[in-house]
């Protein structure tokens, strides 16, 4: 019998990674910056022709930082289109088109994100090996549910798991325990029967522990458990290390 009957995986940085070197570029104050905004010029010009790409990049960055600070306390996940709407408001885009423009810009942004995701063959092999004895699920912090599903379908992950939970659909994000709890319930298991696997200590380890779930943390940078923190059940360097860890 396996130690755990179910395993929940974080998506970004755990199951899939981003090839950031392929991000489009934009020139900001004379410097070339990698950003999806570099691919949004045509959409921005269509809806807000008086807004320059560099100004929009600055507004989007500021809004993103503000939203990130706010969710540290409330763990509320707002949709991607809201982030773009706020940025458009900040640069003075016409209020009459702002909401629809935000949708189109967000979709174009997500198309870039989806194209940059990589699902390593070793990760596919791991899911195939675990599926024989475990119920599997994905529990992800992401601000666009449709794009998350597109990524899961694009890489064949959706067919390999039983449950998918995306924070934008819930309105809350890890480390709020509700996100992991929903995944556990959808697996049809109790918290003690489930292992959570993720690469972010604060969000993944914190969220799983708050939900009463054991954790395998992927220490991708090899920096060790943060000072003063209690080590999780497993500390891995790569995702494929999970299989031998479970066998011990």
MOFEN-V84470 format. One record per run of one state. SS is the DSSP state (H for helix, E for strand, C for the rest). FROM is the first residue (numbers start at 0). TO is the last residue. If there is no record, write none. Layout:
# MOFEN-V84470
ss:SS from:FROM to:TO
ss:SS from:FROM to:TO
This chain:
# MOFEN-V84470
ss:C from:0 to:4
ss:E from:5 to:8
ss:C from:9 to:10
ss:E from:11 to:11
ss:C from:12 to:14
ss:E from:15 to:17
ss:C from:18 to:18
ss:H from:19 to:21
ss:C from:22 to:23
ss:E from:24 to:27
ss:C from:28 to:29
ss:E from:30 to:33
ss:C from:34 to:34
ss:H from:35 to:38
ss:C from:39 to:39
ss:H from:40 to:46
ss:C from:47 to:51
ss:H from:52 to:73
ss:C from:74 to:74
ss:E from:75 to:75
ss:C from:76 to:78
ss:H from:79 to:89
ss:C from:90 to:93
ss:H from:94 to:114
ss:C from:115 to:115
ss:E from:116 to:117
ss:C from:118 to:119
ss:H from:120 to:130
ss:C from:131 to:133
ss:E from:134 to:139
ss:C from:140 to:143
ss:H from:144 to:153
ss:C from:154 to:156
ss:H from:157 to:159
ss:C from:160 to:161
ss:E from:162 to:165
ss:H from:166 to:169
ss:C from:170 to:170
ss:E from:171 to:171
ss:C from:172 to:175
ss:H from:176 to:186
ss:C from:187 to:189
ss:H from:190 to:192
ss:E from:193 to:197
ss:C from:198 to:199
ss:H from:200 to:209
ss:C from:210 to:212
ss:E from:213 to:217
ss:C from:218 to:232
ss:E from:233 to:235
ss:C from:236 to:239
ss:H from:240 to:246
ss:C from:247 to:247
